[in-house]
Amino acid sequence: MSKLVRRVIGSLATVTLLSALMAAQAASAGRYDSSVEQKVRQELSEKKQFRNVETGVEDGIVTLRGTVDLYQDKLDAARRIRKEDHVAGVRNLIEVAGPEVSDSQLQSKLAEKLRYDRVGYYDNAFNYLTLRVKDGVVTVGGETLNDVGRDSALATVQRMPGVKDVIDEIKVSPVSIFDDNIRLRTLRALYHDPVLGKYAIDPAAPIRIVVENGTVGLYGAVDSAMDKQIAGIRANEVFGAFRVENHLTVD
């Protein structure tokens, strides 16, 4: 028997064995379908926000259909189901059927909410976020100092009425003591300047400082081209900063 024939026979045997294993696993999971569906229905019936959600179970995979009012409710429904015993996976086909809000209105409301997100916390000035809204689908981008800032921003968006879906493009800054020191020096350099100190008055609208591998990015809106220029000068004077990218806009 040639090596080629032996290889073909070996490959066929492997495929047959894998198919048998997969079938056995599916059959094993399917044994619990009835009890899983009963538990799932009971779990969802306890919350009024899931009153229009229907369920189906096949081979341990739970399919969710129907409607909810908020995008966060859609996420919560799947999250609750995944905790149940013998659930192999969740296929989330729930649609968000809450109030219809125009993209421009939704963008304006979300921008205002995110302006005040994390106000009073250490990382507020070091989080910069962007928004795009198309047919109720919100894309959130930018960069946050840590996962807490990212998760907080996403939670704010997910709970907003009118949001149909959320695309997460937020980058979390890498952990770096070196960059942390540059952040603090840049913050002091900007707000100790007699011209720029006014931007520390409103904590919802600071000059956003993003630092990555020694590169300083300035974001946000300032009152004049002169303020933008001064901010760039002060950031360039910060010890340890390799480069400054001044993305400030004049409001």
C-alpha positions as CSV (number, residue, x, y, z in Angstrom):
1,M,0.0,0.0,0.0
2,S,1.5,3.4,-1.1
3,K,2.1,6.2,1.4
4,L,-0.5,8.3,-0.5
5,V,-3.2,5.7,0.0
6,R,-2.3,5.3,3.7
7,R,-2.5,9.1,4.1
8,V,-5.9,9.3,2.4
9,I,-7.3,6.4,4.5
10,G,-5.9,8.1,7.7
11,S,-7.5,11.4,6.8
12,L,-10.9,9.7,6.2
13,A,-10.7,7.9,9.5
14,T,-9.9,11.2,11.3
15,V,-12.8,12.9,9.6
16,T,-15.1,10.0,10.5
17,L,-14.0,10.0,14.1
18,L,-14.4,13.8,14.4
19,S,-17.9,13.6,12.9
20,A,-18.8,10.8,15.3
21,L,-17.5,12.9,18.3
22,M,-19.4,16.0,17.2
23,A,-22.6,14.0,16.7
24,A,-22.2,12.4,20.2
25,Q,-21.6,15.9,21.7
26,A,-24.7,17.3,20.0
27,A,-26.8,14.3,21.1
28,S,-25.5,14.7,24.7
29,A,-26.3,18.4,24.7
30,G,-29.7,17.8,23.2
31,R,-30.7,15.6,26.1
32,Y,-31.2,18.7,28.2
33,D,-33.0,20.8,25.6
34,S,-36.4,20.5,27.3
35,S,-35.2,21.4,30.8
36,V,-33.0,24.2,29.4
37,E,-35.9,25.8,27.6
38,Q,-38.1,25.6,30.7
39,K,-35.4,27.3,32.8
40,V,-34.7,29.9,30.1
41,R,-38.4,30.9,29.8
42,Q,-38.7,31.1,33.6
43,E,-35.6,33.2,33.8
44,L,-36.8,35.7,31.2
45,S,-40.4,35.8,32.5
46,E,-39.2,37.3,35.8
47,K,-38.2,40.5,34.1
48,K,-40.8,42.7,32.3
49,Q,-38.3,44.0,29.8
50,F,-38.1,40.5,28.3
51,R,-41.9,40.1,28.0
52,N,-41.7,40.1,24.1
53,V,-38.7,37.7,23.9
54,E,-39.2,34.2,22.6
55,T,-36.9,31.2,23.0
56,G,-35.9,28.0,21.3
57,V,-33.3,25.4,22.2
58,E,-31.6,22.9,19.9
59,D,-28.6,20.8,21.0
60,G,-27.9,23.1,23.9
61,I,-27.9,26.3,21.7
62,V,-30.5,28.8,22.8
63,T,-32.0,31.1,20.2
64,L,-33.5,34.4,21.3
65,R,-36.0,36.2,19.1
66,G,-38.5,39.0,19.7
67,T,-38.1,42.7,20.7
68,V,-36.8,44.8,23.6
69,D,-36.9,48.5,24.2
70,L,-33.1,49.1,24.8
71,Y,-30.0,47.6,23.3
72,Q,-28.7,47.0,26.9
73,D,-31.8,44.7,27.4
74,K,-30.7,42.6,24.4
75,L,-27.3,42.1,25.9
76,D,-28.7,41.4,29.4
77,A,-31.0,38.7,28.0
78,A,-28.2,36.8,26.5
79,R,-26.0,37.3,29.5
80,R,-28.7,35.8,31.8
81,I,-29.1,32.8,29.6
82,R,-25.4,31.9,29.4
83,K,-25.3,31.4,33.1
84,E,-27.8,28.5,33.0
85,D,-26.5,24.9,33.2
86,H,-26.2,22.9,30.0
87,V,-26.4,26.0,27.8
88,A,-23.8,25.5,25.0
89,G,-24.3,28.9,23.4
90,V,-26.7,31.7,22.7
91,R,-27.9,32.9,19.3
92,N,-29.1,36.4,19.9
93,L,-31.6,37.5,17.2
94,I,-33.5,40.0,19.4
95,E,-34.3,43.3,17.7
96,V,-34.3,46.6,19.5
97,A,-37.8,48.2,18.9
98,G,-37.6,51.1,21.3
99,P,-38.4,54.7,20.3
100,E,-37.4,55.9,16.9
101,V,-34.8,58.7,17.2
102,S,-33.1,60.5,14.3
103,D,-29.4,59.9,13.9
104,S,-28.6,63.6,14.5
105,Q,-30.7,63.7,17.7
106,L,-29.1,60.4,18.9
107,Q,-25.6,61.7,18.2
108,S,-26.3,65.0,20.1
109,K,-27.7,63.2,23.1
110,L,-24.9,60.7,23.3
111,A,-22.2,63.4,22.9
112,E,-23.7,65.3,25.9
113,K,-23.9,62.1,28.0
114,L,-20.3,61.1,27.2
115,R,-19.1,64.7,28.0
116,Y,-20.1,64.1,31.6
117,D,-19.1,60.5,31.8
118,R,-16.4,59.9,34.4
119,V,-16.5,63.5,35.6
120,G,-14.9,63.8,39.0
121,Y,-12.7,60.7,38.4
122,Y,-8.9,60.7,37.8
123,D,-9.1,59.5,34.2
124,N,-11.7,62.0,33.0
125,A,-9.1,64.3,31.2
126,F,-7.3,61.2,29.7
127,N,-10.3,59.7,27.9
128,Y,-11.1,60.8,24.3
129,L,-14.1,59.4,22.6
130,T,-15.6,59.7,19.1
131,L,-19.1,58.9,17.9
132,R,-20.7,57.9,14.5
133,V,-24.4,57.2,14.2
134,K,-25.9,55.6,11.1
135,D,-29.5,54.2,11.2
136,G,-29.4,53.9,14.9
137,V,-26.1,51.9,14.9
138,V,-23.6,53.7,17.0
139,T,-19.8,53.3,16.5
140,V,-17.8,54.4,19.5
141,G,-14.1,55.1,18.9
142,G,-11.2,57.0,20.5
143,E,-9.0,56.0,23.4
144,T,-9.4,55.6,27.1
145,L,-6.8,55.4,29.9
146,N,-8.2,52.1,31.2
147,D,-10.9,49.4,30.8
148,V,-13.1,51.2,33.3
149,G,-13.4,54.3,31.1
150,R,-14.1,52.1,28.1
151,D,-16.7,50.0,29.8
152,S,-18.4,53.1,31.3
153,A,-18.7,54.8,27.9
154,L,-20.1,51.7,26.3
155,A,-22.6,51.3,29.1
156,T,-23.8,54.9,28.6
157,V,-24.3,54.3,24.9
158,Q,-26.0,50.9,25.3
159,R,-28.6,52.3,27.7
160,M,-29.6,55.2,25.4
161,P,-33.1,54.9,24.0
162,G,-33.0,54.8,20.2
163,V,-29.7,52.8,19.9
164,K,-30.2,49.7,17.8
165,D,-26.7,48.3,17.9
166,V,-23.2,49.3,19.2
167,I,-19.8,48.9,17.5
168,D,-16.9,49.1,19.9
169,E,-13.8,50.7,18.4
170,I,-12.4,52.1,21.6
171,K,-8.7,51.6,22.2
172,V,-7.4,51.2,25.7
173,S,-4.0,52.9,26.3
174,P,-1.2,50.4,27.1
175,V,-0.1,50.3,30.8
176,S,3.0,52.4,31.2
177,I,4.4,54.3,34.2
178,F,6.5,56.3,31.7
179,D,3.3,57.5,29.9
180,D,1.5,58.1,33.2
181,N,4.2,60.5,34.2
182,I,3.9,62.4,30.9
183,R,0.2,62.6,31.3
184,L,0.5,64.3,34.7
185,R,3.2,66.6,33.5
186,T,1.1,67.6,30.5
187,L,-1.9,68.2,32.7
188,R,0.0,70.5,35.0
189,A,1.7,72.3,32.1
190,L,-1.7,73.1,30.5
191,Y,-3.7,74.0,33.5
192,H,-1.0,76.0,35.2
193,D,-0.8,78.3,32.2
194,P,-2.7,81.5,32.9
195,V,-4.4,81.3,29.5
196,L,-5.4,77.7,29.6
197,G,-6.4,77.3,33.2
198,K,-10.0,78.2,32.3
199,Y,-10.4,74.8,30.7
200,A,-10.1,73.1,34.1
201,I,-13.2,75.0,35.3
202,D,-15.7,72.9,33.4
203,P,-14.8,69.2,34.2
204,A,-17.0,68.0,31.4
205,A,-15.0,69.9,28.7
206,P,-11.3,69.6,29.5
207,I,-8.5,69.4,27.0
208,R,-8.3,65.7,26.5
209,I,-4.7,64.3,26.9
210,V,-3.9,60.9,25.3
211,V,-0.4,59.5,25.7
212,E,1.0,56.4,24.0
213,N,4.6,55.4,24.0
214,G,5.7,59.0,24.7
215,T,3.5,60.6,22.0
216,V,1.1,63.2,23.4
217,G,-2.2,63.8,21.6
218,L,-4.4,66.8,22.5
219,Y,-8.1,66.6,21.8
220,G,-11.2,68.6,22.4
221,A,-12.4,72.2,21.6
222,V,-10.8,75.5,22.6
223,D,-12.0,79.0,22.3
224,S,-9.4,80.4,19.9
225,A,-6.6,79.5,17.6
226,M,-4.2,81.2,20.0
227,D,-5.4,78.8,22.8
228,K,-4.7,75.9,20.5
229,Q,-1.2,77.2,19.7
230,I,-0.4,77.8,23.4
231,A,-1.6,74.3,24.3
232,G,0.7,72.9,21.7
233,I,3.7,74.9,23.0
234,R,3.1,73.9,26.6
235,A,2.8,70.2,25.7
236,N,6.0,70.4,23.7
237,E,7.8,71.7,26.8
238,V,6.9,68.6,28.8
239,F,9.9,66.5,29.8
240,G,9.8,63.0,28.3
241,A,7.3,63.8,25.5
242,F,8.8,62.5,22.2
243,R,6.2,64.2,20.0
244,V,3.0,66.2,20.3
245,E,0.0,65.9,18.0
246,N,-2.3,68.8,18.4
247,H,-5.8,67.8,17.3
248,L,-7.6,70.6,19.2
249,T,-10.4,72.3,17.3
250,V,-11.5,75.9,17.7
251,D,-15.1,76.0,18.9
